Amino acid sequence: MKKVVLLWVFVMAICTVNAQKFRGLDKSPLDAVAYPVSYKNADKIVKVVYSRPQLKGRSVESLAKPGSVWRTGANEATEITFFKEVKVAGTKVQPGTYSLFTIPGSTSWTVILNKDTNVWGAYSYNQEHDVLRVEAVASKNEENVEAFSMAFDDDMNLYMAWGTTLVKLPMSK
Protein backbone atom coordinates (compact mmCIF):
# COMPACT_ATOMS: atom_id res chain seq x y z
CA MET A 1 0.00 0.00 0.00
CA LYS A 2 2.83 2.38 0.89
CA LYS A 3 4.43 1.75 -2.51
CA VAL A 4 1.17 2.60 -4.28
CA VAL A 5 0.78 5.84 -2.31
CA LEU A 6 4.40 6.83 -3.00
CA LEU A 7 3.99 6.00 -6.67
CA TRP A 8 0.81 8.11 -6.80
CA VAL A 9 2.57 11.07 -5.09
CA PHE A 10 5.48 10.76 -7.53
CA VAL A 11 3.19 10.67 -10.59
CA MET A 12 1.19 13.66 -9.33
CA ALA A 13 4.37 15.64 -8.70
CA ILE A 14 5.56 14.98 -12.24
CA CYS A 15 2.20 15.89 -13.72
CA THR A 16 1.97 19.19 -11.86
CA VAL A 17 5.46 20.41 -12.79
CA ASN A 18 5.18 23.04 -15.49
CA ALA A 19 7.93 23.84 -17.91
CA GLN A 20 9.85 26.99 -17.02
CA LYS A 21 9.01 29.89 -19.29
CA PHE A 22 11.98 32.07 -20.17
CA ARG A 23 11.74 35.69 -21.24
CA GLY A 24 13.31 36.79 -24.47
CA LEU A 25 16.66 38.53 -24.66
CA ASP A 26 16.95 41.78 -22.74
CA LYS A 27 17.00 44.76 -25.06
CA SER A 28 19.59 46.43 -22.79
CA PRO A 29 22.11 43.65 -22.11
CA LEU A 30 24.15 43.49 -18.94
CA ASP A 31 27.86 44.23 -19.23
CA ALA A 32 30.84 44.69 -16.92
CA VAL A 33 34.19 46.46 -17.08
CA ALA A 34 37.07 46.17 -14.64
CA TYR A 35 40.48 47.62 -13.89
CA PRO A 36 43.12 46.40 -14.53
CA VAL A 37 41.61 45.73 -17.92
CA SER A 38 43.54 42.55 -18.76
CA TYR A 39 41.57 39.37 -18.18
CA LYS A 40 44.90 37.79 -17.20
CA ASN A 41 45.08 39.99 -14.08
CA ALA A 42 42.70 38.62 -11.44
CA ASP A 43 43.75 41.21 -8.83
CA LYS A 44 41.07 43.75 -9.77
CA ILE A 45 40.84 47.18 -8.14
CA VAL A 46 37.43 48.22 -9.47
CA LYS A 47 34.56 46.61 -11.37
CA VAL A 48 31.45 48.24 -12.88
CA VAL A 49 28.31 46.24 -13.71
CA TYR A 50 25.74 48.03 -15.88
CA SER A 51 23.11 47.55 -18.57
CA ARG A 52 23.56 49.01 -22.05
CA PRO A 53 20.59 50.97 -23.40
CA GLN A 54 20.60 51.74 -27.12
CA LEU A 55 19.69 54.99 -28.82
CA LYS A 56 17.65 53.48 -31.69
CA GLY A 57 17.11 56.90 -33.29
CA ARG A 58 16.56 58.71 -29.99
CA SER A 59 18.84 61.35 -28.48
CA VAL A 60 20.99 60.88 -25.39
CA GLU A 61 19.23 63.89 -23.83
CA SER A 62 15.81 62.24 -24.20
CA LEU A 63 16.98 59.16 -22.27
CA ALA A 64 19.49 60.67 -19.83
CA LYS A 65 17.82 64.01 -19.12
CA PRO A 66 20.19 66.93 -18.43
CA GLY A 67 19.94 68.12 -14.83
CA SER A 68 18.17 64.93 -13.62
CA VAL A 69 19.58 61.95 -11.73
CA TRP A 70 20.12 59.03 -14.13
CA ARG A 71 20.81 55.37 -13.29
CA THR A 72 23.82 55.49 -15.68
CA GLY A 73 22.59 52.68 -17.88
CA ALA A 74 19.34 50.75 -18.08
CA ASN A 75 17.30 48.51 -15.80
CA GLU A 76 18.90 48.24 -12.34
CA ALA A 77 21.09 51.11 -11.20
CA THR A 78 24.70 50.67 -12.25
CA GLU A 79 26.87 49.27 -9.47
CA ILE A 80 30.57 49.90 -8.94
CA THR A 81 32.68 47.79 -6.61
CA PHE A 82 36.03 48.94 -5.25
CA PHE A 83 38.16 46.07 -3.98
CA LYS A 84 40.78 48.48 -2.62
CA GLU A 85 40.81 52.10 -1.48
CA VAL A 86 40.94 54.41 -4.51
CA LYS A 87 40.65 58.08 -5.34
CA VAL A 88 37.78 59.14 -7.56
CA ALA A 89 38.46 62.59 -9.01
CA GLY A 90 40.89 63.11 -6.11
CA THR A 91 38.49 62.01 -3.33
CA LYS A 92 39.22 58.84 -1.34
CA VAL A 93 36.64 56.07 -1.57
CA GLN A 94 36.69 53.05 0.73
CA PRO A 95 36.37 49.49 -0.60
CA GLY A 96 32.77 48.42 -1.09
CA THR A 97 29.90 48.36 -3.58
CA TYR A 98 27.99 51.52 -4.47
CA SER A 99 25.31 52.52 -6.95
CA LEU A 100 26.70 54.82 -9.62
CA PHE A 101 24.31 57.58 -10.63
CA THR A 102 25.00 60.57 -12.86
CA ILE A 103 23.45 63.94 -13.58
CA PRO A 104 24.17 64.73 -17.25
CA GLY A 105 25.17 68.24 -18.27
CA SER A 106 26.52 69.87 -21.42
CA THR A 107 30.17 70.26 -20.35
CA SER A 108 30.30 68.06 -17.25
CA TRP A 109 28.36 65.26 -15.59
CA THR A 110 27.94 64.97 -11.86
CA VAL A 111 28.99 61.46 -10.84
CA ILE A 112 27.40 60.12 -7.66
CA LEU A 113 28.36 57.10 -5.57
CA ASN A 114 25.47 56.08 -3.33
CA LYS A 115 25.23 53.53 -0.49
CA ASP A 116 21.91 52.12 -1.74
CA THR A 117 22.53 49.04 -3.88
CA ASN A 118 20.33 46.51 -5.65
CA VAL A 119 17.87 49.23 -6.71
CA TRP A 120 15.87 49.54 -9.92
CA GLY A 121 16.68 52.66 -11.89
CA ALA A 122 16.85 55.95 -10.01
CA TYR A 123 13.27 55.83 -8.76
CA SER A 124 14.26 55.32 -5.12
CA TYR A 125 17.41 57.48 -5.29
CA ASN A 126 18.07 59.15 -1.91
CA GLN A 127 20.63 61.97 -1.92
CA GLU A 128 21.14 61.53 1.85
CA HIS A 129 22.87 58.21 1.08
CA ASP A 130 25.46 59.75 -1.27
CA VAL A 131 29.04 58.85 -0.45
CA LEU A 132 30.58 60.99 -3.18
CA ARG A 133 29.62 63.66 -5.71
CA VAL A 134 32.21 64.83 -8.22
CA GLU A 135 32.24 66.53 -11.59
CA ALA A 136 33.50 64.63 -14.63
CA VAL A 137 34.37 66.38 -17.89
CA ALA A 138 31.97 65.76 -20.77
CA SER A 139 33.18 66.26 -24.34
CA LYS A 140 32.26 65.39 -27.91
CA ASN A 141 33.25 61.93 -29.04
CA GLU A 142 34.51 61.48 -32.61
CA GLU A 143 32.57 58.25 -32.90
CA ASN A 144 28.79 57.87 -32.51
CA VAL A 145 28.22 55.11 -29.92
CA GLU A 146 24.80 53.44 -30.33
CA ALA A 147 24.80 51.41 -27.08
CA PHE A 148 25.82 53.12 -23.83
CA SER A 149 29.33 51.90 -23.07
CA MET A 150 31.92 52.10 -20.32
CA ALA A 151 35.65 51.36 -20.46
CA PHE A 152 38.78 51.87 -18.38
CA ASP A 153 42.01 53.09 -19.93
CA ASP A 154 45.46 51.96 -18.80
CA ASP A 155 45.65 54.88 -16.33
CA MET A 156 42.43 53.78 -14.51
CA ASN A 157 40.23 56.56 -15.92
CA LEU A 158 36.64 55.42 -16.45
CA TYR A 159 35.07 56.54 -19.73
CA MET A 160 31.33 56.60 -20.41
CA ALA A 161 30.23 57.02 -24.02
CA TRP A 162 26.83 57.34 -25.66
CA GLY A 163 25.91 59.02 -28.89
CA THR A 164 28.63 61.61 -29.39
CA THR A 165 29.00 62.26 -25.63
CA LEU A 166 32.18 61.13 -23.89
CA VAL A 167 32.57 61.49 -20.12
CA LYS A 168 35.91 60.97 -18.36
CA LEU A 169 35.99 60.09 -14.64
CA PRO A 170 39.57 60.09 -13.31
CA MET A 171 40.47 57.40 -10.78
CA SER A 172 43.74 56.45 -9.17
CA LYS A 173 45.15 54.06 -6.58
C-alpha positions as CSV (number, residue, x, y, z in Angstrom):
1,M,0.0,0.0,0.0
2,K,2.8,2.4,0.9
3,K,4.4,1.8,-2.5
4,V,1.2,2.6,-4.3
5,V,0.8,5.8,-2.3
6,L,4.4,6.8,-3.0
7,L,4.0,6.0,-6.7
8,W,0.8,8.1,-6.8
9,V,2.6,11.1,-5.1
10,F,5.5,10.8,-7.5
11,V,3.2,10.7,-10.6
12,M,1.2,13.7,-9.3
13,A,4.4,15.6,-8.7
14,I,5.6,15.0,-12.2
15,C,2.2,15.9,-13.7
16,T,2.0,19.2,-11.9
17,V,5.5,20.4,-12.8
18,N,5.2,23.0,-15.5
19,A,7.9,23.8,-17.9
20,Q,9.9,27.0,-17.0
21,K,9.0,29.9,-19.3
22,F,12.0,32.1,-20.2
23,R,11.7,35.7,-21.2
24,G,13.3,36.8,-24.5
25,L,16.7,38.5,-24.7
26,D,16.9,41.8,-22.7
27,K,17.0,44.8,-25.1
28,S,19.6,46.4,-22.8
29,P,22.1,43.7,-22.1
30,L,24.1,43.5,-18.9
31,D,27.9,44.2,-19.2
32,A,30.8,44.7,-16.9
33,V,34.2,46.5,-17.1
34,A,37.1,46.2,-14.6
35,Y,40.5,47.6,-13.9
36,P,43.1,46.4,-14.5
37,V,41.6,45.7,-17.9
38,S,43.5,42.6,-18.8
39,Y,41.6,39.4,-18.2
40,K,44.9,37.8,-17.2
41,N,45.1,40.0,-14.1
42,A,42.7,38.6,-11.4
43,D,43.7,41.2,-8.8
44,K,41.1,43.7,-9.8
45,I,40.8,47.2,-8.1
46,V,37.4,48.2,-9.5
47,K,34.6,46.6,-11.4
48,V,31.5,48.2,-12.9
49,V,28.3,46.2,-13.7
50,Y,25.7,48.0,-15.9
51,S,23.1,47.5,-18.6
52,R,23.6,49.0,-22.0
53,P,20.6,51.0,-23.4
54,Q,20.6,51.7,-27.1
55,L,19.7,55.0,-28.8
56,K,17.6,53.5,-31.7
57,G,17.1,56.9,-33.3
58,R,16.6,58.7,-30.0
59,S,18.8,61.3,-28.5
60,V,21.0,60.9,-25.4
61,E,19.2,63.9,-23.8
62,S,15.8,62.2,-24.2
63,L,17.0,59.2,-22.3
64,A,19.5,60.7,-19.8
65,K,17.8,64.0,-19.1
66,P,20.2,66.9,-18.4
67,G,19.9,68.1,-14.8
68,S,18.2,64.9,-13.6
69,V,19.6,62.0,-11.7
70,W,20.1,59.0,-14.1
71,R,20.8,55.4,-13.3
72,T,23.8,55.5,-15.7
73,G,22.6,52.7,-17.9
74,A,19.3,50.7,-18.1
75,N,17.3,48.5,-15.8
76,E,18.9,48.2,-12.3
77,A,21.1,51.1,-11.2
78,T,24.7,50.7,-12.3
79,E,26.9,49.3,-9.5
80,I,30.6,49.9,-8.9
81,T,32.7,47.8,-6.6
82,F,36.0,48.9,-5.2
83,F,38.2,46.1,-4.0
84,K,40.8,48.5,-2.6
85,E,40.8,52.1,-1.5
86,V,40.9,54.4,-4.5
87,K,40.7,58.1,-5.3
88,V,37.8,59.1,-7.6
89,A,38.5,62.6,-9.0
90,G,40.9,63.1,-6.1
91,T,38.5,62.0,-3.3
92,K,39.2,58.8,-1.3
93,V,36.6,56.1,-1.6
94,Q,36.7,53.0,0.7
95,P,36.4,49.5,-0.6
96,G,32.8,48.4,-1.1
97,T,29.9,48.4,-3.6
98,Y,28.0,51.5,-4.5
99,S,25.3,52.5,-7.0
100,L,26.7,54.8,-9.6
101,F,24.3,57.6,-10.6
102,T,25.0,60.6,-12.9
103,I,23.5,63.9,-13.6
104,P,24.2,64.7,-17.2
105,G,25.2,68.2,-18.3
106,S,26.5,69.9,-21.4
107,T,30.2,70.3,-20.3
108,S,30.3,68.1,-17.3
109,W,28.4,65.3,-15.6
110,T,27.9,65.0,-11.9
111,V,29.0,61.5,-10.8
112,I,27.4,60.1,-7.7
113,L,28.4,57.1,-5.6
114,N,25.5,56.1,-3.3
115,K,25.2,53.5,-0.5
116,D,21.9,52.1,-1.7
117,T,22.5,49.0,-3.9
118,N,20.3,46.5,-5.6
119,V,17.9,49.2,-6.7
120,W,15.9,49.5,-9.9
121,G,16.7,52.7,-11.9
122,A,16.9,55.9,-10.0
123,Y,13.3,55.8,-8.8
124,S,14.3,55.3,-5.1
125,Y,17.4,57.5,-5.3
126,N,18.1,59.1,-1.9
127,Q,20.6,62.0,-1.9
128,E,21.1,61.5,1.9
129,H,22.9,58.2,1.1
130,D,25.5,59.8,-1.3
131,V,29.0,58.9,-0.4
132,L,30.6,61.0,-3.2
133,R,29.6,63.7,-5.7
134,V,32.2,64.8,-8.2
135,E,32.2,66.5,-11.6
136,A,33.5,64.6,-14.6
137,V,34.4,66.4,-17.9
138,A,32.0,65.8,-20.8
139,S,33.2,66.3,-24.3
140,K,32.3,65.4,-27.9
141,N,33.3,61.9,-29.0
142,E,34.5,61.5,-32.6
143,E,32.6,58.2,-32.9
144,N,28.8,57.9,-32.5
145,V,28.2,55.1,-29.9
146,E,24.8,53.4,-30.3
147,A,24.8,51.4,-27.1
148,F,25.8,53.1,-23.8
149,S,29.3,51.9,-23.1
150,M,31.9,52.1,-20.3
151,A,35.7,51.4,-20.5
152,F,38.8,51.9,-18.4
153,D,42.0,53.1,-19.9
154,D,45.5,52.0,-18.8
155,D,45.6,54.9,-16.3
156,M,42.4,53.8,-14.5
157,N,40.2,56.6,-15.9
158,L,36.6,55.4,-16.5
159,Y,35.1,56.5,-19.7
160,M,31.3,56.6,-20.4
161,A,30.2,57.0,-24.0
162,W,26.8,57.3,-25.7
163,G,25.9,59.0,-28.9
164,T,28.6,61.6,-29.4
165,T,29.0,62.3,-25.6
166,L,32.2,61.1,-23.9
167,V,32.6,61.5,-20.1
168,K,35.9,61.0,-18.4
169,L,36.0,60.1,-14.6
170,P,39.6,60.1,-13.3
171,M,40.5,57.4,-10.8
172,S,43.7,56.5,-9.2
173,K,45.1,54.1,-6.6
